[in-house]
């Protein structure tokens, strides 16, 4: 539904249109599927979108904010506020199930479930093997704790001989 100016009138409609904003680091998933868009509120031609970055130092945060703003401007919003919300902190548990499959199809092993607790993220090696996104084998090794971004690690599959990234569970 739109108002007289042709603008979406509900927060859910705004969230639905933000599916066009892709994650700049993993362009096969969008910011809604990634779970970082927390809410949207509409009042006339004003919109407030609350976003939780994946982590406070994420270099993609400014790009994501700019892309969200651009998507809203293209829809006709003039008064746009994007608020970064840090509590509760984002967790990989917020990634939608279909987005996890998109990660796998793209060649990135999706994160496993987090412990759900409030403990700190371990900087050590994962305690479980990571299944290869190409062949599904668990016969993999961790090659580096840091991949192309700090939120991914690099692995190697002994079964199909493919290197791959793993989206860390946080």
Backbone as CSV, one residue per row, in Angstrom:
resi,resn,N_x,N_y,N_z,CA_x,CA_y,CA_z,C_x,C_y,C_z
1,UNK,0.851,-1.175,0.000,0.000,0.000,0.000,0.896,1.238,0.000
2,UNK,0.484,2.256,-0.707,1.237,3.509,-0.738,0.315,4.655,-0.379
3,UNK,0.939,5.751,0.042,0.143,6.935,0.357,-0.049,7.772,-0.911
4,UNK,-0.620,8.973,-0.771,-0.912,9.828,-1.929,0.348,10.189,-2.704
5,UNK,1.482,10.246,-2.010,2.745,10.575,-2.669,3.401,9.339,-3.285
6,UNK,2.757,8.181,-3.148,3.302,6.955,-3.713,4.351,6.283,-2.848
7,UNK,4.440,6.700,-1.577,5.422,6.133,-0.659,4.847,4.946,0.106
8,UNK,5.680,3.963,0.415,5.213,2.891,1.301,4.708,3.503,2.608
9,UNK,3.683,2.880,3.193,3.090,3.452,4.401,3.393,2.671,5.669
10,UNK,3.960,1.479,5.533,4.246,0.689,6.735,5.733,0.336,6.807
11,UNK,6.168,0.061,8.004,7.538,-0.361,8.211,7.847,-1.643,7.467
12,UNK,6.899,-2.588,7.435,7.121,-3.854,6.740,7.304,-3.628,5.247
13,UNK,6.559,-2.691,4.671,6.722,-2.380,3.246,8.118,-1.820,2.974
14,UNK,8.641,-1.008,3.894,9.999,-0.479,3.757,11.004,-1.622,3.844
15,UNK,10.818,-2.495,4.819,11.721,-3.637,4.963,11.673,-4.499,3.698
16,UNK,10.486,-4.707,3.146,10.372,-5.498,1.922,11.154,-4.879,0.774
17,UNK,11.131,-3.570,0.640,11.862,-2.951,-0.459,13.376,-2.968,-0.208
18,UNK,13.807,-3.113,1.034,15.242,-3.166,1.333,15.876,-4.498,0.938
19,UNK,15.064,-5.449,0.468,15.633,-6.686,-0.082,16.479,-6.391,-1.317
20,UNK,16.310,-5.223,-1.918,17.127,-4.885,-3.088,18.543,-4.455,-2.699
21,UNK,18.787,-4.189,-1.421,20.106,-3.749,-0.963,20.940,-4.976,-0.608
22,UNK,21.930,-5.246,-1.432,22.771,-6.425,-1.236,23.900,-6.134,-0.254
23,UNK,24.348,-7.169,0.441,25.520,-7.056,1.299,26.711,-6.814,0.374
24,UNK,27.473,-5.736,0.569,28.580,-5.451,-0.350,29.706,-6.481,-0.294
25,UNK,29.808,-7.235,0.789,30.870,-8.242,0.904,30.425,-9.612,0.414
26,UNK,29.117,-9.876,0.448,28.561,-11.147,-0.019,27.298,-10.803,-0.822
27,UNK,27.448,-10.427,-2.089,26.325,-9.868,-2.850,25.209,-10.834,-3.218
28,UNK,25.278,-12.088,-2.782,24.178,-13.012,-3.064,23.085,-12.938,-2.004
29,UNK,23.350,-12.220,-0.908,22.324,-12.038,0.120,22.093,-10.556,0.338
30,UNK,20.899,-10.218,0.788,20.586,-8.814,1.020,20.640,-8.498,2.516
31,UNK,20.528,-7.234,2.837,20.682,-6.798,4.225,19.551,-7.274,5.134
32,UNK,18.394,-7.538,4.552,17.287,-8.075,5.353,17.558,-9.543,5.665
33,UNK,17.968,-10.316,4.660,18.295,-11.733,4.871,19.458,-11.898,5.843
34,UNK,20.399,-10.957,5.799,21.548,-10.995,6.699,21.119,-10.764,8.146
35,UNK,19.960,-10.158,8.325,19.425,-9.952,9.668,19.871,-8.663,10.322
36,UNK,20.432,-7.737,9.536,20.908,-6.505,10.159,19.864,-5.393,10.169
37,UNK,18.818,-5.509,9.340,17.737,-4.521,9.378,16.807,-4.935,10.507
38,UNK,16.777,-4.100,11.546,16.002,-4.435,12.746,14.549,-4.006,12.641
39,UNK,14.330,-2.802,12.118,12.958,-2.304,12.025,12.925,-1.091,11.109
40,UNK,11.717,-0.719,10.733,11.495,0.497,9.947,10.184,1.118,10.406
41,UNK,10.185,2.433,10.488,8.988,3.173,10.878,8.752,4.261,9.843
42,UNK,7.497,4.404,9.432,7.128,5.389,8.423,6.143,6.369,9.015
43,UNK,6.380,7.647,8.745,5.434,8.696,9.129,5.411,9.710,7.998
44,UNK,4.416,9.575,7.126,4.341,10.460,5.964,5.504,10.205,5.022
45,UNK,6.296,11.275,4.770,7.456,11.120,3.886,8.744,10.906,4.680
46,UNK,8.595,10.651,5.982,9.762,10.376,6.832,9.853,8.889,7.105
47,UNK,11.099,8.399,7.149,11.310,6.991,7.446,12.522,6.867,8.369
48,UNK,12.390,5.983,9.334,13.475,5.643,10.254,13.751,4.164,10.090
49,UNK,14.992,3.820,9.774,15.393,2.416,9.652,16.457,2.161,10.699
50,UNK,16.250,1.115,11.492,17.224,0.730,12.507,18.005,-0.468,11.988
51,UNK,19.332,-0.351,12.079,20.239,-1.352,11.551,21.249,-1.725,12.630
52,UNK,21.543,-3.003,12.750,22.591,-3.469,13.645,23.730,-4.002,12.788
53,UNK,24.907,-3.366,12.852,26.026,-3.883,12.062,26.457,-5.254,12.564
54,UNK,27.080,-6.015,11.687,27.523,-7.348,12.068,28.552,-7.284,13.190
55,UNK,29.379,-6.278,13.174,30.255,-5.975,14.302,30.646,-4.519,14.195
56,UNK,31.065,-3.911,15.293,31.251,-2.460,15.344,32.324,-1.951,14.386
57,UNK,33.290,-2.764,14.026,34.341,-2.321,13.120,34.142,-2.750,11.684
58,UNK,32.963,-3.218,11.332,32.718,-3.726,9.983,32.917,-2.624,8.948
59,UNK,33.839,-2.827,7.997,34.104,-1.786,7.002,32.955,-1.567,6.021
60,UNK,32.009,-2.492,5.956,30.898,-2.364,5.018,29.749,-1.514,5.568
61,UNK,29.811,-1.144,6.839,28.693,-0.434,7.470,28.333,0.847,6.728
62,UNK,29.328,1.659,6.364,29.031,2.913,5.666,28.453,2.673,4.280
63,UNK,28.939,1.647,3.598,28.408,1.313,2.276,26.955,0.866,2.406
64,UNK,26.670,0.028,3.382,25.301,-0.449,3.599,24.373,0.722,3.911
65,UNK,24.813,1.609,4.774,23.993,2.781,5.108,23.713,3.614,3.861
66,UNK,24.730,3.842,3.040,24.564,4.625,1.812,23.604,3.924,0.847
67,UNK,23.708,2.597,0.724,22.841,1.850,-0.187,21.385,1.835,0.299
68,UNK,21.188,1.723,1.611,19.828,1.788,2.165,19.233,3.163,1.886
69,UNK,20.013,4.201,2.139,19.545,5.572,1.887,19.181,5.744,0.406
70,UNK,20.024,5.237,-0.479,19.758,5.349,-1.916,18.482,4.637,-2.323
71,UNK,18.254,3.442,-1.781,17.034,2.689,-2.096,15.796,3.457,-1.642
72,UNK,15.874,4.082,-0.476,14.735,4.839,0.042,14.514,6.124,-0.746
73,UNK,15.602,6.776,-1.140,15.479,7.989,-1.964,14.852,7.655,-3.319
74,UNK,15.255,6.535,-3.910,14.675,6.133,-5.200,13.173,5.874,-5.093
75,UNK,12.710,5.509,-3.911,11.278,5.276,-3.689,10.541,6.567,-3.349
76,UNK,11.280,7.676,-3.181,10.640,8.968,-2.961,10.742,9.539,-1.568
77,UNK,11.346,8.826,-0.638,11.508,9.382,0.705,12.510,10.522,0.682
78,UNK,12.191,11.577,1.393,13.072,12.749,1.466,13.739,12.865,2.831
79,UNK,13.017,12.509,3.873,13.514,12.627,5.249,13.838,11.216,5.752
80,UNK,15.110,10.851,5.661,15.542,9.484,5.959,16.504,9.502,7.139
81,UNK,16.201,8.687,8.134,17.111,8.516,9.267,17.474,7.041,9.343
82,UNK,18.767,6.781,9.374,19.247,5.416,9.566,19.993,5.414,10.883
83,UNK,19.476,4.643,11.818,20.041,4.614,13.164,20.738,3.274,13.388
84,UNK,22.002,3.353,13.806,22.734,2.143,14.149,22.379,1.749,15.577
85,UNK,21.959,0.504,15.749,21.548,-0.026,17.043,22.519,-1.154,17.397
86,UNK,23.154,-1.046,18.548,24.193,-2.005,18.914,23.775,-3.000,19.998
87,UNK,22.589,-2.802,20.566,22.161,-3.684,21.639,20.748,-4.175,21.357
88,UNK,20.500,-5.468,21.270,21.487,-6.529,21.437,22.392,-6.603,20.216
89,UNK,23.601,-7.112,20.399,24.516,-7.208,19.264,24.023,-8.242,18.252
90,UNK,24.359,-7.993,17.005,23.997,-8.908,15.930,24.635,-10.269,16.164
91,UNK,23.969,-11.301,15.735,24.487,-12.656,15.787,24.187,-13.351,14.465
92,UNK,25.035,-14.287,14.095,24.800,-15.025,12.853,23.516,-15.843,12.919
93,UNK,22.964,-16.039,14.099,21.670,-16.714,14.216,20.565,-15.919,13.523
94,UNK,20.787,-14.636,13.279,19.790,-13.791,12.634,19.792,-13.939,11.113
95,UNK,20.743,-14.673,10.554,20.763,-14.886,9.109,19.630,-15.842,8.752
96,UNK,18.806,-15.440,7.809,17.654,-16.251,7.400,18.104,-17.585,6.807
97,UNK,17.277,-18.609,6.965,17.601,-19.955,6.486,17.867,-19.970,4.982
98,UNK,17.044,-19.273,4.207,17.262,-19.266,2.755,18.557,-18.543,2.396
99,UNK,18.962,-17.569,3.199,20.233,-16.876,2.960,21.413,-17.802,3.235
100,UNK,21.274,-18.683,4.204,22.332,-19.669,4.486,22.536,-20.574,3.272
101,UNK,21.456,-20.951,2.626,21.572,-21.776,1.417,22.188,-20.985,0.270
102,UNK,21.870,-19.698,0.187,22.493,-18.855,-0.840,24.002,-18.754,-0.606
103,UNK,24.408,-18.643,0.664,25.842,-18.613,0.982,26.501,-19.905,0.506
104,UNK,25.894,-21.029,0.824,26.450,-22.327,0.441,26.582,-22.428,-1.080
105,UNK,25.528,-22.030,-1.807,25.556,-22.083,-3.265,26.616,-21.147,-3.845
106,UNK,26.920,-20.087,-3.147,27.931,-19.109,-3.575,29.346,-19.603,-3.265
107,UNK,29.443,-20.659,-2.467,30.756,-21.215,-2.131,31.276,-20.807,-0.776
108,UNK,30.408,-20.273,0.075,30.782,-19.900,1.444,30.018,-20.811,2.397
109,UNK,30.765,-21.509,3.242,30.108,-22.359,4.232,29.368,-21.460,5.219
110,UNK,28.070,-21.671,5.386,27.310,-20.824,6.309,27.698,-21.108,7.752
111,UNK,27.458,-20.140,8.625,27.793,-20.350,10.031,26.885,-21.386,10.669
112,UNK,27.422,-22.091,11.656,26.606,-22.987,12.457,25.889,-22.164,13.509
113,UNK,25.113,-22.817,14.346,24.425,-22.077,15.410,25.416,-21.574,16.446
114,UNK,25.101,-20.438,17.028,25.915,-19.934,18.130,25.455,-20.627,19.400
115,UNK,26.199,-20.429,20.450,25.821,-21.063,21.714,24.610,-20.387,22.341
116,UNK,24.301,-19.185,21.855,23.145,-18.477,22.381,23.426,-17.776,23.698
117,UNK,24.630,-17.896,24.191,24.994,-17.274,25.460,25.591,-15.895,25.254
118,UNK,26.136,-15.369,26.315,26.711,-14.026,26.268,28.226,-14.062,26.367
119,UNK,28.817,-15.263,26.241,30.258,-15.350,26.352,30.932,-14.713,25.134
120,UNK,32.214,-14.417,25.288,32.966,-13.807,24.212,33.203,-14.810,23.094
121,UNK,33.357,-14.299,21.873,33.653,-15.141,20.733,35.090,-15.613,20.841
122,UNK,35.301,-16.905,20.681,36.636,-17.474,20.760,37.449,-17.063,19.547
123,UNK,38.711,-16.708,19.790,39.594,-16.378,18.682,40.377,-17.597,18.227
124,UNK,40.200,-18.718,18.896,40.903,-19.944,18.535,40.233,-20.644,17.371
125,UNK,40.786,-21.778,17.020,40.246,-22.569,15.916,38.876,-23.141,16.283
126,UNK,38.015,-23.321,15.289,36.707,-23.914,15.574,36.874,-25.326,16.125
127,UNK,35.980,-25.706,17.008,36.063,-27.029,17.620,35.390,-28.090,16.760
128,UNK,34.654,-27.712,15.749,34.021,-28.670,14.860,34.538,-28.437,13.446
129,UNK,34.498,-29.487,12.644,34.909,-29.310,11.256,33.799,-28.572,10.518
130,UNK,34.185,-27.870,9.497,33.244,-27.093,8.700,32.963,-27.872,7.423
131,UNK,31.704,-28.111,7.135,31.333,-28.853,5.933,31.626,-28.034,4.684
132,UNK,32.180,-28.677,3.693,32.495,-28.033,2.425,31.197,-27.621,1.725
133,UNK,31.100,-26.362,1.265,29.879,-25.938,0.574,29.747,-26.546,-0.821
134,UNK,30.829,-27.111,-1.356,30.788,-27.688,-2.701,30.364,-29.151,-2.706
135,UNK,30.948,-29.954,-1.794,30.653,-31.391,-1.824,30.020,-31.904,-0.532
136,UNK,29.984,-31.080,0.518,29.358,-31.465,1.769,30.250,-32.257,2.713
137,UNK,31.464,-32.555,2.296,32.375,-33.335,3.139,32.783,-32.550,4.381
138,UNK,32.941,-33.275,5.485,33.466,-32.672,6.711,34.962,-32.901,6.837
139,UNK,35.566,-33.480,5.832,37.006,-33.722,5.820,37.701,-32.439,5.343
140,UNK,37.656,-31.417,6.200,38.191,-30.099,5.856,39.190,-29.639,6.901
141,UNK,40.021,-28.688,6.515,40.984,-28.097,7.438,40.853,-26.589,7.403
142,UNK,41.198,-25.967,8.509,41.236,-24.513,8.566,42.612,-24.068,8.113
143,UNK,42.641,-23.240,7.084,43.913,-22.733,6.565,44.284,-21.395,7.190
144,UNK,43.275,-20.570,7.475,43.516,-19.264,8.089,42.259,-18.836,8.834
145,UNK,42.426,-18.257,10.012,41.284,-17.761,10.778,40.657,-16.523,10.150
146,UNK,41.376,-15.877,9.227,40.854,-14.666,8.609,40.867,-14.808,7.096
147,UNK,39.707,-14.589,6.498,39.560,-14.669,5.055,39.575,-13.290,4.443
148,UNK,38.762,-13.102,3.411,38.705,-11.814,2.720,38.170,-10.713,3.631
149,UNK,37.425,-11.110,4.664,36.965,-10.176,5.680,37.153,-10.846,7.035
150,UNK,37.133,-10.065,8.093,37.361,-10.608,9.432,36.263,-11.579,9.866
151,UNK,35.089,-11.506,9.245,33.983,-12.380,9.640,34.022,-13.732,8.941
152,UNK,35.036,-13.962,8.111,35.153,-15.240,7.414,36.536,-15.839,7.653
153,UNK,36.610,-17.165,7.599,37.878,-17.886,7.694,38.060,-18.707,6.417
154,UNK,39.297,-19.126,6.159,39.600,-19.880,4.945,39.824,-21.346,5.300
155,UNK,39.205,-22.223,4.526,39.281,-23.668,4.750,39.647,-24.371,3.454
156,UNK,40.011,-25.645,3.591,40.335,-26.463,2.439,39.657,-27.816,2.602
157,UNK,39.027,-28.279,1.527,38.346,-29.571,1.544,39.297,-30.629,0.989
158,UNK,39.584,-31.616,1.819,40.454,-32.712,1.375,39.745,-33.628,0.381
159,UNK,38.412,-33.674,0.426,37.656,-34.574,-0.448,37.621,-34.071,-1.892
160,UNK,37.223,-32.815,-2.088,37.105,-32.297,-3.460,38.235,-31.355,-3.842
161,UNK,39.139,-31.122,-2.896,40.343,-30.313,-3.156,40.031,-28.838,-3.437
162,UNK,38.914,-28.353,-2.899,38.522,-26.960,-3.115,38.797,-26.109,-1.870
163,UNK,39.379,-24.938,-2.050,39.426,-23.994,-0.940,38.069,-23.310,-0.829
164,UNK,37.710,-22.870,0.360,36.443,-22.161,0.537,36.501,-21.299,1.779
165,UNK,35.588,-20.329,1.837,35.476,-19.491,3.037,34.332,-19.996,3.897
166,UNK,34.435,-19.712,5.175,33.399,-20.065,6.140,32.993,-18.784,6.854
167,UNK,31.703,-18.506,6.871,31.165,-17.356,7.590,31.158,-17.744,9.065
168,UNK,31.962,-17.073,9.884,32.103,-17.435,11.293,30.800,-17.226,12.061
169,UNK,30.535,-18.123,12.973,29.364,-17.987,13.842,29.706,-17.048,14.987
170,UNK,28.981,-15.957,15.090,29.179,-15.030,16.208,27.843,-14.649,16.797
